């Protein structure tokens, strides 16, 4: 049986829908890649900033003393505090 105009149009719509779905998936994948690269870049910046700041504090004992006072207040996670040889914070509140 020959295809009607409606059948042909329905086929074109199905193909367009399929292409749109593939394009949406490709866009989603590219956005995920971009976000991953942004996070990697941000992490690298933090490492480099940290190294630069450590050098500044290493060369200036008054800055080092300020950092030694600041870090125990700044670090709240026990695992982070352990890296700097600090004791865990005491837990407060009812459990």
N, C-alpha and C positions, 0 to 999 in steps of 0.2 A: 504494500500500500504506500503511495507517495506521501512524503512529508508535507504537512500543511505549513502555512506561514507561521501559525502559532507554535507548531512543533519546532520549527527552525529558531524562532525567537526564544523559546524556552531553553533550547540547547545553548544558544549564545549567552543567556542569562546564567545558566549553570557554569559555563566556562569562565565567565567574568567573576562569578562568586568564588570559584576555585582559585582563580588568579589573585583575587583580593585577599583570600585567606592566606595564600602563600606569601604575599607581600606583607601582610600584618605579622606573620611569624618571623619573616626576615627582619622587619623593623624591631621586633621584640628582641631578637637575638643580637642585633647591632647595638641596641640600647644597653643590653646586659654587658656586652664587651666594653662599651664606653665607660660604664660605671665601674667595671673591674679595673680598667686602666686609671681612672680617676682615683680610686682607693689606693692603688699601688703608688701612684705619684704622691698622694697625700702622705702615705707612710714613709716614703723616701724623704720627703721634705722634713717630716718630724724627726727622722733619724739625723739628717744633716743639721737641722737647727739644734738638736740636742748636743751633737758633737761640737758645734761652734760655741754654744753656751758653756759646755763643760770646759772648753779651752779657756774661755774668758774667766770662769770661776777658778780654774787652776792657776791662772796668772795673777789673781787678785784675792788675797786672803780675806779682805773685808767682805767681798762678795760671797766667798765660800762660807764665811760665818753666817751671813744672812740666809744662804741656801740651807745650811744645816739647821737653822731655826724654822725655815719655811716648810721643808719637806715633811717632817713629821705631822704637820697640820694638813698638808695637801694630800698626802697618801692615805686613803681610807680602806683600800682592799688589803687584806692580810698578805696575799701573795706579792703585791707590789711593795709593801713595807718590808717584807723579808729580803727582797733584793738589796735594800739599803741597810740591812742589819737592824731594822726597827722591830720592836715587839708588836704583836697584834693589838688592835684596839680592843678595849674591854667592851663587851656587849652590854647594852642597857635595855631596860624594859622587861616586862613579864614574858615568859615563854611558855 
